[in-house]
Amino acid sequence: MKIREVRITPIAFPDPPLLNAAGVHQPWALRTIVEVDCGDGLVGLGETYGDAPHLKLMRAVAPHLAGHDVFATTKIQRAVQALVGEKDAPDLHGLTGRSSPEKTVSRVFSPIEVACLDLQGQATGRPVHDLLGGAVRDAVPFSAYLFYKYAAHPGQDEDPFGEALTPVQIVAQAGRMIQQYGFGSIKLKGGVFPPDEELAAVRALREAFPDHPLRIDPNAVWGVETSQRIAAEADGLLEYLEDPTPGRAGMAEVAKSASMPLATNMCVVAFDHLPEAIELGSVQVILSDHHYWGGLRQSARLAGICQTWGIGLSMHSNSHLGISLAAMTHLGAAVPELSYAADTHTPWQLGVDVVETPLRFVDGAVPVPTGPGLGVTLDRDALARMHEDYLRCGVTERDDTTYMRRTFDPEFRNTSPRW
């Protein structure tokens, strides 16, 4: 099966004003839909970031992939590497670790690999998880992903979740998500308010949901001493503490005294980060993300390394749609080492998607698709609408910090550590 064409379509969809350490989400989230077409009626799907520098690289690479065999993904990866070279697509919101040429190659190749695996599955009549070694679970668990948030973007009506700036409002947000999706664990995106205020929200969640494992992620805006203090005060409250402080050395200092595991999707985001992190004892859980680890097979490779070194594994989430959720679900189904429920932004899409029949949540988990390929079909009408939204929305790069300063808080400073 030879690639005839790779189509790259940037899209935009509404995003609530979710707060984080870098600022606040803009009114539109950006994604890029990748279609790998073999000209025989089969089209493989991938989904990736929509920021302008990344989109430019995707568009530059796509025409050069024609003629490649969709089963020869190692050769395709090498072709992408040769085309991207030393280029570095920046990560403006800064919540997934440093950008680098190596990470850029992985980000460009990942959606192409996912689309090729989708094609391989369609051609052989097998689900993608079978191509990764076969499913070890029938459903992949996900966690309620809570955010501090404003009620609405300026000039817009309040979204269904409403404002969440206090512990009481955070508990209400959790209740709504758990009622709708059945999530069995809870994660709070922190780094927004002083650490003691966020710890109060965690305590309120523990009181309201005594049986739900809890996590908090301040995106490395706490100093080492603050992280050590909060970790001590959170003893018995947290399933894990994610990226409390910057860097592998700083994380190692906190890990020495913390009673709970430390997790990351910031200080270990590439394979060459692993030796130092393991030597220092920086992290006990890694949040994998196939979008920047280089695809599904490289993420499975990471899972094996984690197993070797006794490191727990979960999955990181950025604002995503149904193609990415399907890829995450197939990966989670095939990876025995998945030891924690994965993150997902799906509730924040508010029902918007680019696939005809989105995967559903049952008791907080997504049943693993059993049909050929990814098991999702592109909704071309939705794709066209979202592409029009992209063209007219005026957003070309995610920049939480600038939007925060321009719209909500002119004095906001994106510094780390902040407390």
N, C-alpha and C positions, 0 to 999 in steps of 0.2 A: 504494500500500500504506500503510494508515493503522495507527498503533499503537493497539491496543485496551487493552493492559495492559503495565506494566513490573513484573516480580516481582523482589524483592530478598530473597535468602536468605543470611544469614551462616552460615559454616561454620568448623569447626576441624579440624585434622589434626595428628598427632604431629610434633614437631620435635626433633631432637637438641640437646644442649647445646653449640652452636657459639659460640665466643668471638669477640669483636670489640672495637673500641675503646670501645664504649658499655657493654659488659658481656657477657652471655651470653643466648642464645635461651632462651625459656621452653619448657615441655614441649609447649605447643600453639601452632601458628601459625594466624593468623586470615586468612580471605579472605571476600569477598562474591561470590556468583554472581548475575549479572544476566541475566534473560530478557526479551527484548522480543517480545511476542506480538501478531501481527496478526489473530488469530482465524480464519485460513484454513488452519490446520494447520502453518504455518511459524513457527518460534521462533528468534530470533537470540540468541547467547550472548556474554556478556562476563564478565570477571573483574577484581576490584579488591581494594583493601585492606579489612580487616575491623575496624579499630579503631573504637571507639564513636563518636568525633566524626565520622568519615567515614561510618560506617553511618547515623548520624542524618541527615546531609545527603542521602545516597542515598535514604533513605526519604521525606524531605521533598520531593524533586524528582520522584520516580517517578510519583505520581498525576497530575501536571500535564503529562505528556508524551503522554497519550492524545489521539488525533486528529492527531498530527503525521505527516507523510509520511516513511517511513524513508529515502527518497532525498534528503530535504531536510535533510541533517545540519548545514548552516550555520545554518539557522533553529533547529534543535534546540539547537545550541551557544549561540545567543543567548538562547534560552529558559532554559537552564541558568544562564547568567550572570545573567540577571535574577532568577532564583529564589535563587541563592546569594548574590549581592550582595557585601558586604564581609566575609562570614563567613570565618573562617580555621580550618581543621582542623589542629591541631598534629601534629608529627612527633616523637613522644617519643624514639624511638631515635636520631634525629639523624644518620643516615648518608646522607641524600640531600639535603643542603643545607637552607637555611632554608625554613620554611613561609611562605606568604603567601596573601592572598585570590586572587590570580591563579593561583597554583599549585593552590589548592583547586578553583577552577572547572575547571581542566584535569583534575584527578584525578576529579572527578565526571562530567565529560562523556566521558572516555576510554572506559570500559566500555560506555557507551551507544552511542558511535560504532562500536566494534568489533562490538557486537550488530547494529547497523543494517547494517554492511558484510556481516556474516554473512547477514543476511536478503536484502540486495541480491544477493549471490552465489547464494543458494538460488533466488531468484525468476528470475534470468537464466541459471542453469545454469553460472555461471562461478566459479572460485576467487577468493578475496579478492585475491590478488596481481594478478589481471587488472584489478581495479578500481583498483589503485594504479599501473597502467602496464605490468603484465606482468612475468613472472619473467625475471631475467637470470642466474639460477643454478638448478641442479636440486636442490641441497642447501645448507643454511645451516650453516656450521661453528660449533661451540661449544667453549668451553674448560673443562678440568677446574678446578673451583672448590674449592680446598683451604681448610680451616679448622683452626686450633687448636681442640681440643675436649676436654671431659671424657669419660670412658668412658660415663657415663650420668647422667641426672637422679637425685636422691636417691630411693631406694625403687624404682627401676626396674632391669631387667636391662640389661646392656651391649648397645649397639646393634651392628650388624654391622661398623661402621667402627672401633669401639673408641676408646681414648684416643689423642690426638695432641698432645703437649706438647713434643716434642723434634724436632730435625731428622731423626733416624732414623724416628720415627713419622710425620712429615709425608711423607717419601719413601715409606713403606709405603702411606700413604693415597693418594698420587698413583698408585702402581703399581696399586692395586686399581681406581681409577677408570679409568685408561687401559686396563687389561685388560678391564674390563666394557663401556666405552663407546667406546674407541678414540680418545679425545681427542688432538689434535695440538698443543695448547698448554696451559699451566698458569698459573693465577693463585692466589696465596696471599693470604688475608685477614690482614693484619697489624694493627699497632696494639695488640697484646696484650702482648708482651714487649719489653724494651729493644731498640732498633733493631739493635744488633750481633748479638743472638741471632737475630733474624729474618733478618738478612743471612746468617748461618751456615746457616739453613735453605734460603735461596735457593741458596747455593753447593752445598749437598748435593743439591738438586734438579738443578742444572746438571751435577754429576758423574754422577748417576744417569740423567738424560735429556738427553744432550748435544745432541740435535736438536730439542728442544721449546722454542719461545719461552716466556719466563718473564715474569711480572708480579707486582708486590706492591702491595697497597692498605692503607696504615696509617690510612686515614680521617682524615687531617689532624691527627694527634696528635704529629707531629714539628715542632719549631721550624724556622725558616728555616736556621740554621747547621747543625743536625743533618741536615736534608734535603740540604743542599749536600754535607756530608761523606759521607753514605751514597750519594748519587748518584755522587760521585767514586769511591768504593770499589766500586760496582756497575757501573762502566764495563765494557761488553762482556757483562754478565750479563742485562740486562733488555730486553725488547721495548718496554715502557714502564713508567713509574713513576706510579702513580695516587694522586692527592691526598695527597702527603706532608705538606703544611703548609696551614694555613687561609688562605682568602681569595684573591682574584684577584691582589692586589698581592704577597702572600707567594709565591704560585706563580710569579709573573713573576720574582721575585728568584732562585728556585731554577732556573728555566728558563734563565737567562742563562748558567749554567756547566754545566748537566747535559748529558751526552753523549747521553742517551736522551730520547725525547719524554715530556712530562708529560701525564697523562690526568686527566679529572675526571668525577664525577657529583655533585659537591658545590658547587663554586664557580661552575659554569655550569649552571643547572637551569631557566632560562626565557629567552625570546628577548631580554628587555631586559638580560640579563647579557652578551650576545655583544659589543656594541660595545666595552665596556671591556676584556674579555678579549682581544679581537683587537688593540686598541691597545697593551695592555701586553705581549702575547705570553705570556699566562698559561698557556695550554694548547695542546698540539699534537694531542690526541685528546679527543673528547667521547664519553662513554658515554650514548647516547640511552636513553630509557625511555618507551615510549608511555603508561604508566600515569600519568605526571605531566607529560609534554610536551603532552598534549592529544589523544592518539589516534594512529592510524596515519598519517593524512594530514599532521598537523602534524609528526610525526616524519620523514616524507619531505621536508617543507619544510626542517626542520633539516638533513637530509642535503645538500640543495642548497646551503644557506648554507655548510656545511663544505667542500663542493667548491670553492665560489667563493674561499674564503680559505685553501685548502690545509690544512685541518684534518682529521685522520683521524677515523674513525667506528667505534665499536663499540656494543654494547648492554649496559646494566646489568641486573642481575637482583636481585629480592628473592625471598623464599620464595613460590613460585608453584605452580600446578597446570597441567593440560593445556590449558585454554582460553587462558591467557596464553602458554604455549609455542607454541601454534598461531598466535596473533596475531603473536608475535615472528618466527616462521618465515616467515609470509606477508610481513611487512614486510622481513625480511632478504632474501627472494627478489627483491623488487621494487626494492630500493635499490642501484644500482650502486656507490654511495660506501662501502658497508660494507667497511672495509679491514682489520678485525681480527676474529678469532673472538669471538662474543658470550659473555657470562656466562650461566650457568644454575644454578639450585638443584635441578634435577630429581633428581640422584642422592640428595640429602638427603631426598627424599620417601619413599625406601625402598619404592617401588612403589605408594604410595597415590595415587589420582587420582579426579577427579570426572567423567571422560569414559569412555565405554564402551571405546574402543580408543585408548590413548595413542599419540601419535606416538613413533616409535622413533629411536634413534641408530645410525647406520651409519658406522663409521670416524670417529667424533667429530662427525658432521654429521647434521642431521635432513633426510631427503628431503622436498622441498616437496610438500604435498598438491595434487592436481590435480582433486579433486571440487568440487562447488558449495560456496560459502561458506568457512568456516574448515576444513571437512573433519573436524570432531569432533562427536560426539553426546553429550549429557548422560546420564550414568548416574543415573537418578532414585533408585534404591535407595541408591547411594553418597551422593547429595546429601542424602537423608533421614537417613542414618546420621551424616554429618558435621554436619548441622544439630543433631541430638541431642547430638553431642559438644560443639558450641558452647554449647548451653544448659546442659550439666552441668559443663563444664570449669572455669568460674569466671574465665577470662581474657577480658577485654573490650577491653584495649588492649595493644599491644606495648610493653613497658618493660624493656629489657635491663638497664638500670642498677639498678633496684629489685630485680629478680630476682637479680642478681649479689650485691648487698649482703645480701639476706635469706637466700640459700641457700648461697653459696660463700665470699664475702669481705666481711665487714662493713666493712672499711676501704677498699673500692674507691671511687675518685673518678673521675667522668667529666669530665675536664678536657682542654682543648685550647688550646695544645700541651702535651703531657705530658713530652716529652723534648727 
